[in-house]
């Protein structure tokens, strides 16, 4: 049996462990503990206060992610409705996707890009500026849905005079 290089020099024999102590290494972005671990934040005062990963996420972070994904899906559906009613897609990349692949692929691509992007941001939520970015994305999508609502109201109610 070889000596454990991470063992404290003054450790007693009953402190010997067969596995390395995972607490001695920073938590990786993805691991077997990502969804079932217990770490939600720093536990020690000497841990870094920014740029660290956790095993579990706060409810508000998961809620923000789900809200953005739902608003993105709603934006996609309302965009297709708007195009069907004679409107125009302002995003040149998505306009090309709609013209070449059609509405179903547009929705699938929009959903996938948004979901993967939000997952990446949530995994990095404790890095500098990411929490602000998540909040900003929620605000932008909320404003975008409000814009869709105004367009719908103007289309059906017409100009007031």
N, C-alpha and C positions, 0 to 999 in steps of 0.2 A: 504494500500500500504506500502510495506516495503522499508526501505532506501537502496540505492545502496551502497554496501560496497566499491566499487572501485571509488566512487565519491569523488572529492576533497572536503575537509572540507569547503573551502570558495566559493564553486560553487554557482552560482545564480540559482534560480528556473528554468529559461529557459535553463540551462545547463543539466537538468535532462533528462536522456534518458531511454527508456523502455528496451533496450538491453545493455549488457556489451560492453565495447569498446574492439574490437578484437585486437587493437594495443597494449594493455597492456600485452598480452600473445605472446610468440614467435610463428611464423608461423609453423604449423605442417607440416610433410612430405607430407601428403595427406589431402586435405580438399576440400570443394566446390569451393575454389578459385584457386586450383592447375592449372587449365587450362584457367580460365576466370578472374582471379584476375589481379591486376596491379603491384604488387610488384616484381621488377626485381633485387633489391639490397637493401642494407641498406640505410635508409633515414636520419638517425640521426648520429651524430658523436659519441654518447655514445653507439650505437649498437655494438654488437660484430663484429669483422672483419672476423672471420672464424666460421665454424660450425653453419650455419643458413640456413633455407629453404627460397625459394622464390616462388611466385605465377607463374611467367613466366620466361622463359629461353631465353638467347641470341640466335640469329640465328646461330652463329657459334657452339654453344653447340648442338643444335638440328641437325645441318648439320653433325657434327662429329658422333653423334649417328646414323643417317641415313646412313652415309658412312660406318661405321663399320658393320651395319646390312647387307648392300648391299654387302660389301666385304666378309662377312661371307657366304652369300648365294652363291656368285661366287666361293669361296673356296670350298664349299660343292659340287657344280656341277663339278668343275674341279677335285676334289678328286675322284668323281665317274667315271669321264671320264678316269682319270689316272688308277684307279683300273681295269676298263674295258679293258684298253690297256696293262694290265699285271703288273701294279705297285702295291705298297703295302702301306697300311695306317699305319702311324707311331704312331698315338695316340691309345694306347691299348683299351681305353674305347670306342672310336668311331669305332674301328675295330670290337669290340665285338657287338656293335649295328648293324653294317652293316651285319655281319655274321648271327646274330640271327633274326633281324627284316627286313633287306633289305634297299635298297637305299632311298625309299620314306620316311620311318620312320627316317632314318639317317638325311635327309634334314630337316624334320619337327622338330626333336629334336634339331639339331644344331641351326636352326633358333630361336626356342623358348628360348633355353638357352642364346643365344647371345642377343636377344631382351630384355628379362627380366633382364639380367645382365647390359646391357647398360641403361635401364630405371632406375634401381636402382642407377647406378653411376651418371646419369644426375640429379636425384632427390637430390643427395648428393654432387653436384658439388662444393658447397661452404665449404666443409669439408676439412681438411688438407690432401693434397696429391692427392685428387681425380681428379683435373684438369690435373695434370701431368699423372696420370694413364690413363685417357681418351686419352690424346695425345699419350702415349706409345702404347695403343691398336691400334690406327689408324696406327702408324708406323709399328707395328708388322704385322697387316693384309696387309698393303701395301707391305711389304717385302715378305710375304707369297704368294701373288698374283704374285709378280715378280719371285719368285721361280717356281711357276707353269708355268709361261711364258718361263722360261729357260728350264724346263723339256719338254715342248711342242716343243720348237724350236729344242732342241737336238734330240728329237724323230723323227721329220720330216726332219730336215736338216742333221742329222747324224753327226758323228765326222768330224771335218775339219782337213785336214792334210797337 
